[in-house]
Amino acid sequence: MFKKENNALYYFLYVLVFSINKCGADSTEQLDAQKHENATRLETKIITNAAKNEDASISGIPYSVKFKGDASEDLIEEFKNISMLVRLSERLPTSLTGLGKRSDEDKKKFRRILASNGYLGGKVSFRISAKPEEAVVKFSIITGERYTISTIDVDSIDNPSLFKGGKKNLLNDILNLHTSEYVDLKKILDSAKALKRYLQEQGYPFANVEEPVGLIDHKNNSLMLNFKVKTGLLVFIKNAQVQGLKNVEEQFIKNRFQWKPGEQYSIKTIEATNSALANTQLVSTSDIEPSVFDNTPCKLDDNETPIAQPITLNAKITEAAPRFIGVGLKYATGDGIGGHFFWHHNNLFGGQEHLGTSVKVSRRLKRVKVTFDLQDCGAPLQELNTQVFIRREIQRAYRGDTVGTSAIIKRPVLDMIQLKGYLGVSAEKATLKQDSVQHPHSLLGIPFGFTFNTTNSKLDPASGLKASINLTPYAGKLEGAKGLGLFFAEAATYFPLSRTETGEPRFVLAGFIKYGSMFLKKTAFAPLNKRFYAGGSGSVRAYSYQMLGPLDNNRNPLGGRSKIELGGEVRFRTIGDWGFVGFFEGGLVSRERVPSVKKDRKHFYSGYGIGLRYFTSFAPIRVDIAIPQKRRRLNGRTVDAPFQFYISVGQAF
């Protein structure tokens, strides 16, 4: 059986290997006798040798550890990682008795590792021998045959038809266990958790999965597994109560419940609700659970089919502070130091109105923006987002001032809170300058599109997918044209491959792709700040901001009518709050509306780099260095720097 503490795996091992309790070559009594018999002789040899060398600094018995047998290198490495002898090698034992105790503890641990990897008949023994300079602990490890799973059974105490008949294959998928596969006791432990999770997803909030039992068949080198389950009541959600509110309206909270009255309970729905509440920035914590814990067995009809019962949920809410103020700093090789100040009030008049101000200042950009948003505007979950901004830019491609405003309605699509559609109106007036020539424009736009987001974090995503598609037709006063259209799509995905003991993602694969296209006859007609550029933080980091693309004779970016960017990143969290990343990114900017494989492939530039991460409670601090694979030359001069350096808050994408 499994124990519910951290040593559950070890406890289970003892049950599984009860019939092979003497895996080692020596019994405990023999080992003690042997240590007692050899102690004086071995200690005398070591101390005498020290006296011969007139080394009075030895305060303990130096020793080394060796392995022999048929264990693989991976197993030996696993042994070393948990070995007391290896871990305490700098703290020498003062006697052979102490060395023997360490060795005996390691023997027990090694046997557990063998069993946890499926070597249920494995044997471990050790000998301690004297050398001229030290004692040597020699472990003999015979793994034997690796055992396989012969049968997997789940018996439900109160719901006997749960996994009978054609549901057998489903059970294997839920447990992620199959007959004939090698025994992996950690995987067996995880399968018990997965089974409970599955039941909670299927309407059984009170499900309990007992500690699995394994019966060893040494004759056939196999293990028979049995899981005992009590599903408890199958329930549907009748209603929900909200507790803990002070300033937030109850209906605002209920509008974000991801279930409808009468819907079957699912832990997934509860988690989606918690996520939706957290995204409002008005809720600090939310705890949603059945109002009463019911230990009643599952109710069945005459055909042993579960009968769903009504349940009331309690949503305990802790409100977040409505006001928020923050300051951010960043650095990039091409842009220098930049600062960001922002202030938000998320419940301005008590109706969940959001007012925000943002000020950004850097060598190339100075921007002031004021936003005002209304939640549940006209309908549940429908948002109205408005903004007014003024911006002064001193970019390589252009410089000048822009004033703009927008109002956008956003709402979920198909009752999916992760998928939202939006439609709005925007207006801007700009006076921009390139090479001392002014290029003014006035534009009225109708932006519309969709966003999709299942990521677990805004600043440090480690799982999920986010994507957006936007199309904005513009009309207004342009040079050489009466209007234009902009299309832009992007997506990023994140795969956690392993996690730390505390559940934090340890190893993450991440990737992104971006594509933009402009509907306009010539690039020369396009407003300077609506053209597509690439390079810099959040783009292809190996090239400076806006510098990946067509350049004029003075090495100034010209921009393009289309662009493609893509990249991948490996993120690895090490010990504590530190982590490292490695990345590879590339992209191109084309003067054509759609990039041409023939014309533009030679203008595809890429780079690679590494980064350091320090994880704080709110976001990682990012330090990156990126190197271009190709440094361009123009008019006999090198355009691109040998590297780009970045410091910022949050992941690059």
NORVEN-V870522 format. One record per run of one state. SS is the DSSP state (@ for helix, = for strand, . for the rest). FROM is the first residue (numbers start at 1). LEN is the number of residues. If there is no record, write none. Layout:
[[SS;FROM;LEN] [SS;FROM;LEN]]
This chain:
[[.;1;7] [@;8;9] [.;17;1] [@;18;3] [.;21;7] [@;28;25] [.;53;8] [=;61;1] [.;62;1] [=;63;7] [.;70;3] [@;73;10] [.;83;1] [@;84;4] [.;88;5] [=;93;1] [.;94;2] [@;96;21] [.;117;6] [=;123;8] [.;131;4] [=;135;8] [.;143;5] [=;148;9] [.;157;8] [@;165;11] [.;176;6] [=;182;1] [.;183;2] [@;185;17] [.;202;6] [=;208;2] [.;210;3] [=;213;5] [.;218;4] [=;222;9] [.;231;4] [=;235;9] [.;244;6] [@;250;5] [.;255;9] [=;264;1] [.;265;2] [@;267;13] [.;280;3] [=;283;8] [.;291;9] [=;300;1] [.;301;5] [=;306;1] [.;307;2] [=;309;11] [.;320;3] [=;323;10] [.;333;3] [=;336;10] [.;346;7] [=;353;10] [.;363;2] [=;365;10] [.;375;8] [=;383;12] [.;395;4] [=;399;15] [.;414;2] [=;416;19] [.;435;2] [=;437;17] [.;454;10] [=;464;14] [.;478;5] [=;483;17] [.;500;5] [=;505;15] [.;520;3] [@;523;3] [.;526;6] [=;532;1] [.;533;18] [=;551;1] [.;552;5] [=;557;1] [.;558;2] [=;560;1] [.;561;1] [=;562;12] [.;574;4] [=;578;13] [.;591;6] [@;597;7] [.;604;1] [=;605;11] [.;616;4] [=;620;9] [.;629;4] [=;633;2] [.;635;2] [=;637;2] [.;639;5] [=;644;6] [.;650;4]]
